[in-house]
């Protein structure tokens, strides 16, 4: 029982840390865009997107895979095998990180050419700035892969604190460096935007140093305990390194691929956005980059806010689903899946609708009035992606929990193929919102396959869930209509000509919408059914099923 409580407590700590880390990673964008503008945000994304892909490839889902491996052999009383993996893993991950750094550093000119095939430096970012930004962020690849092994090793001992604290510290240090460096270069040293953004991306390396310091402190404190377990361990399976890493990769590959979902979709946008818009002759390079910054940086960060809840939930979901599936407790498994779907839909559907209806004042409040028309237009059509991002995240976790990872991989490949086939065409025909529609098409297909696979392999029936979804949609439509009325009324008194007016319109509309949705969901009993176990005040006897 104590071990179970320790595991649950650790999982909750890790989930909270991941949510906080992701939240910090979203809110820093608002002041950063105020400093460097949407074109500066586009330049930042030029460096950060390739870095994210290479980082994922270099680590291959290592933290969770190492955690699973070490936990398995520790449970068997074999602490030596986990330690051998830890020592060899540090060396291997450091080597893969070094080669990933070399690849990104020396391929920077080639990648820059893919991003902007026809440079127009009079209106857009200079190619030299793109290359500089990519090379500055590449340094982080020297640190992060090795750290992933340390985090996984700690987690294998059901010690989530080191990972949780190091993740939060990494974000705080990174964001502090990004904002202070951008401000100093632009406003103290009178530097240019390209230099400011390039040094800002170096924050990934500086944040990594902060995280590494935390992990080393924890290692110094925990090493005596770990060594004590080693000394009392009488079992050593003497597994060959080839078998050890074959088992590790079997854990890691599906986890890595799922984690790459959003970055891979964004990578397609990275290499098609500017080229498609400038080829249509409707946009200069500068205008295309502003649109890309608004789409991939600003709007994307906004829709990730509801997705962060789903991501945090999916971390805790795998062990509970696995336990129910392994014990063949079909009733509990059905309830867990139903509750998971319901919570995600209850939060994500109204959140997406709210962002669509309030796209212009929301963008103005958070990113200023300069690019409000373009940014609000993009956000309106991109907001529904929050629903698909959220559902894909939790359905992927459910399928991992029942050992059907290959269906997640298949779904993602299909989604990426659809995204890749439609991205350039949609952008060329529709303009900046084409990126939104190609993402929606790809994610809808991937999510649909996940949902089908869950139904097939868990015998899950969607009839009751569809009734709940229908009620959520009805309440959301009523809420959205009320928000439109309030927003239009507020706009007659506070036109979007100043930040203050945008803020007032946003406040009135959000309070009206959130308040109405909450009241309606309580009155219909929906909130009590979905959240009743968490908030006893919402419990009602009325059942909407």
Residue, then its C-alpha position, 0 to 999 in steps of 0.5 A: x500500500x505504501x508503494x502504491x501511495x508513493x507511486x501515486x504521489x510521485x505521478x501527481x508531482x510529475x504531472x503537476x511539474x509537466x503542466x507547470x513547465x508547459x504553462x511557463x513555456x506558453x506564457x513567456x511567448x507574450x512578452x517575447x513577441x512584444x520584444x521581437x514581433x511576429x517576424x522575430x517569433x518566426x525566426x525563433x521557430x526556424x531554430x527551435x523546430x529542427x532542434x525539437x525534432x533532433x532532440x526527440x530523435x536523439x533521446x528516443x523517449x528515453x526517460x520513460x523507457x529507462x524508467x520502465x526498464x529500471x523499475x522492472x528489474x528493481x522489482x525483481x531484486x536486480x539493481x545491478x542491471x538498472x545501474x549498468x543501463x544507467x552508466x552505459x546509457x549516459x555514454x550512449x546518449x551523450x554520443x547521440x547528443x554530440x552527433x545530433x549537435x554536429x548535424x544541426x550545426x553544420x546543416x544549418x545553411x541547408x535547413x535555412x534554404x529549405x525554410x526560405x527558398x527565395x530569400x527577400x531580405x528587404x522585407x524578411x529575416x536575413x538568411x545569415x540570421x536564420x543560420x545563426x539562430x539554428x546554430x545557437x540552439x543546437x548547443x543544447x543537444x550536447x546536454x539534454x540527451x544525457x540528462x534524460x537518462x538521469x531522469x529516467x533512472x530516478x523515475x525507475x526508483x519511483x522518485x519523481x522529484x528530480x525530474x519534476x524539479x529539474x523540468x521546472x528549473x530548466x523552464x524558469x532559467x531558460x525563459x529568464x535568459x530568453x527575455x533578459x537577453x532579448x531585452x538587453x540586446x534590443x534596448x540596452x546594446x541597440x542590437x538587431x532582431x536577428x542577434x536578439x533571437x539567436x541569443x534567445x534560442x541559446x536559452x535552451x542550453x542555459x536552461x539545460x545547465x540549470x536542470x543538470x545542476x538540479x539533477x546532480x544535487x539530487x544524485x549526490x543526495x540519493x546516491x547512498x540510498x541507491x548504493x545501499x540497494x545495490x549492496x543488498x541486491x543478490x540477483x544479477x541477470x547479466x543481460x547482454x548489452x544487445x538484449x538490454x538495448x533491444x528491450x529498451x528500444x521496444x519501450x522507447x520507440x512508440x513513446x518517442x513517436x507519439x511525442x513527435x506528433x505535434x513537432x512533426x506536423x509543425x516541421x511540415x509547416x516550417x518547410x511549406x509556409x513561407x514557400x507556398x505563400x510567396x509562390x502564390x504572389x500574394x505575400x512578400x517574404x516579410x508578410x509570409x514570416x509574420x503570418x508564420x510567426x502568428x500561426x506557429x508561434x503565437x496562435x499555436x501556443x494559445x491552443x496548447x493551453x487546453x491541450x496541456x491538461x490532456x497531456x498532464x492527464x495522459x502521463x497518469x493514464x498509462x499505469x492505471x489503464x495498464x493495471x485494469x487491462x492486465x487484471x482483465x477488469x473490463x468494468x473499471x477499464x470502461x469507466x476509466x476510458x469513459x471518464x477520460x473522454x468526458x473530461x477532455x471533451x468537457x474542457x476542450x470543446x468550449x475552450x476551442x469555441x471560446x478561442x474561435x469566437x474571441x480570436x481577435x480580442x484574445x490575440x490583441x490582449x496577448x500579442x498587441x494590436x499590430x498584427x491583430x487582424x492577421x493573428x485573429x484570423x489565423x487563431x479563429x480557424x486554428x482553435x479547433x485543433x485544440x480538441x484533436x490535439x487533446x483527444x489524440x494525446x489521451x487516446x494514444x496514452x490509452x492504446x499504450x496502456x493496453x499494449x497497442x502502440x503500433x496503432x498509435x504509430x500507424x495513426x500518426x503516419x497516416x495523419x502526417x501523410x495527409x498533412x504533408x499532401x495537403x499543406x502546400x496546396x492548402x496554403x497556396x489556395x487559402x493563404x495562412x489559414x491553409x496551415x490550420x486546415x491541413x493540420x485539422x485534416x491530418x489530426x482528425x484522421x489520426x484521432x479517428x483511427x485511435x478512437x476506432x482502435x480503442x473501441x475494437x480492442x477494449x470493446x468500448x461502446x461510444x453510445x453513452x459518450x456520444x450523448x454526453x458529447x451532444x449535450x456538451x456541443x449544445x451547451x457550447x453553442x448556447x455559450x458561444x451565442x451568448x459570448x457573441x452577443x456580449x462581445x458585439x455589445x462591448x465592441x460598440x462601447x470599446x472598439x478594438x483600437x487600444x489594448x485597454x479596450x481589447x482587455x475589457x471586451x475580453x474580460x466581459x466576454x470570458x466572464x459571461x461565457x465561462x459563467x454561463x457554461x458553468x451554470x448550464x453544466x451544473x443545472x443539467x447535471x453534466x458537471x456533476x457526472x463528469x467532475x463530481x468525484x473531484x468537486x462534491x459541490x457539483x454532485x446532483x442526482x439528475x442523470x443526463x445519460 
